[in-house]
Amino acid sequence: MTPSRRAFAVTTIAVLAVDQGSKAMVEAWLRPGRDEFTLIPGLLSFIHARNSAAAFGAFSDVPNRRWIFLALTIASAPIVAWLVGRLPATATRTAAAVGLMVGGALGNFVDRARTGQVVDFIRVYTDQPAAAAWLRAHVGMDEWPTFNVADSALVVGVLLYAALAMFPDDSEDPETDDLGPGMQ
């Protein structure tokens, strides 16, 4: 197995394991919509929430959204496998970025396949009036929408992939084409 494929596999499995493990703990320790474990008062806590839509409640009015999300994840698998297979052996950062995205997608896929809903539990909020006003103006609510480890991995993976595309790393083989960073 090449270093890039190993980086992809390890990252994907690690994200999936941490995501599913954290969701299992939340489901065991917190009652949905009732309990809250405060980590940093006025800023960060864990709650047990369920989300049948996409990020920010997108597609909440789409019928059969569970099956659409599941089908999209399954349909993207061969494309991702093809892209990862084309990575140069040294493209470990790019492979890890893709692994973050795939691990996150699989984490939410498992939830949707199992219950039709994603378990969200990370609550970021503020007690500061100015920050709450900014959130209301830009997000439409007083706090950031509750999210999970899979969502975080997806966002970090996309940002890392974009950074590698904009600022190629010579150690990952600078010859790229229109497929993205480190791909030949």
C-alpha positions in Angstrom: 0.0 0.0 0.0 1.4 3.4 -1.0 1.9 6.1 1.7 -1.0 8.2 0.2 -3.4 5.3 0.2 -2.4 4.4 3.8 -2.9 8.1 4.8 -6.4 8.0 3.2 -7.3 4.7 4.9 -6.0 5.6 8.4 -7.7 9.0 8.3 -11.0 7.6 7.0 -11.1 4.9 9.6 -10.0 7.2 12.5 -12.7 9.8 11.7 -15.4 7.2 11.4 -14.4 5.5 14.7 -14.2 8.8 16.6 -17.4 10.0 15.1 -19.4 6.9 15.8 -17.8 6.5 19.3 -18.7 10.1 20.3 -22.2 9.7 19.0 -22.6 6.4 21.0 -21.5 8.2 24.2 -23.9 11.0 23.6 -26.8 8.6 23.0 -25.9 6.7 26.2 -25.4 9.7 28.4 -27.7 12.4 27.3 -31.5 12.4 26.7 -32.5 14.0 23.4 -33.5 17.6 23.8 -33.3 17.5 27.6 -29.8 17.0 29.0 -26.8 19.3 28.5 -23.2 18.9 29.5 -21.5 22.3 29.7 -17.8 22.4 28.8 -17.3 26.1 28.7 -20.1 28.2 30.2 -21.6 30.7 27.7 -19.7 29.1 24.8 -19.6 25.3 24.4 -21.7 22.3 25.6 -22.8 18.9 24.5 -26.4 18.2 23.9 -28.3 15.3 22.2 -30.0 16.5 19.0 -31.3 14.7 15.9 -31.2 16.1 12.4 -32.9 14.5 9.4 -32.0 17.4 7.1 -28.6 18.5 5.8 -26.3 21.3 7.3 -28.2 24.3 8.6 -31.5 22.4 8.1 -31.1 22.5 4.3 -33.5 20.2 2.4 -35.7 19.8 5.4 -38.8 20.1 3.1 -37.5 17.6 0.6 -39.5 14.3 0.7 -37.4 11.1 0.9 -34.3 13.1 1.8 -32.9 10.2 3.8 -32.8 8.0 0.7 -31.4 10.8 -1.5 -28.6 11.5 1.0 -27.8 7.7 1.2 -27.9 7.3 -2.6 -25.6 10.3 -3.1 -23.1 8.9 -0.7 -23.1 5.5 -2.3 -22.9 7.0 -5.8 -19.8 9.1 -4.8 -17.9 6.1 -3.5 -16.5 4.9 -6.9 -15.5 8.4 -7.9 -13.6 8.9 -4.6 -12.0 5.4 -5.0 -10.9 6.4 -8.5 -9.5 9.7 -7.4 -7.6 8.2 -4.4 -6.2 5.5 -6.7 -4.8 8.2 -9.0 -3.0 10.0 -6.2 0.8 9.9 -6.3 2.4 7.8 -3.6 3.7 10.9 -1.9 0.4 12.8 -1.8 -0.2 12.0 1.9 -1.7 15.4 2.8 -4.1 15.4 -0.1 -5.0 11.8 0.8 -5.6 12.7 4.4 -7.8 15.6 3.4 -9.9 13.3 1.2 -9.9 10.8 4.1 -11.4 13.5 6.4 -14.2 14.2 3.9 -14.9 10.5 3.3 -14.8 9.6 7.0 -17.2 12.4 7.8 -19.5 11.4 5.0 -19.5 7.8 6.2 -20.1 8.8 9.8 -23.3 10.6 8.8 -24.2 7.9 6.3 -24.1 5.3 9.1 -26.5 7.4 11.2 -28.9 8.0 8.3 -28.8 4.3 7.3 -29.5 3.2 10.9 -32.1 5.7 12.1 -32.8 8.2 9.2 -31.3 11.0 11.3 -27.9 12.3 12.2 -26.9 12.6 15.8 -25.6 16.1 16.5 -24.2 17.1 19.8 -21.6 19.9 19.7 -23.3 23.2 20.7 -21.5 26.5 20.2 -23.4 29.5 21.5 -22.8 32.8 23.2 -24.2 34.8 26.1 -22.7 38.0 24.6 -25.4 40.2 23.1 -23.2 41.5 20.2 -22.2 38.0 19.2 -25.8 36.8 19.4 -26.9 39.7 17.2 -24.2 38.8 14.6 -25.3 35.1 14.6 -29.0 36.2 14.2 -28.0 38.4 11.3 -25.8 35.9 9.5 -27.0 32.5 10.5 -30.6 33.2 11.4 -30.4 32.1 15.0 -28.7 33.0 18.3 -26.2 30.1 18.1 -24.4 28.1 15.6 -26.3 25.0 14.4 -25.5 21.9 16.5 -23.0 19.6 14.7 -20.9 16.5 15.2 -17.4 15.1 14.6 -18.3 14.0 11.1 -19.4 17.5 10.2 -16.2 18.9 11.6 -14.1 16.4 9.6 -15.9 17.3 6.4 -15.3 21.0 6.8 -11.6 20.6 7.8 -11.1 18.1 4.9 -12.6 20.6 2.4 -10.6 23.5 3.7 -7.3 21.4 3.7 -8.0 20.2 0.2 -8.7 23.7 -1.0 -5.5 25.0 0.7 -3.5 22.2 -0.9 -5.0 23.1 -4.3 -4.1 26.8 -3.9 -0.7 26.2 -2.4 0.7 23.0 -3.8 3.3 21.2 -1.6 6.4 20.2 -3.5 6.7 17.0 -1.4 3.3 15.9 -2.8 4.5 16.0 -6.5 3.8 19.5 -7.9 2.6 18.1 -11.3 -1.1 18.4 -11.1 -3.9 18.7 -13.6 -7.5 19.9 -13.3 -8.4 17.0 -11.0 -7.0 18.7 -7.9 -3.9 18.8 -5.7 -1.4 16.1 -6.1 -3.4 14.2 -8.8 -1.8 13.2 -12.1 
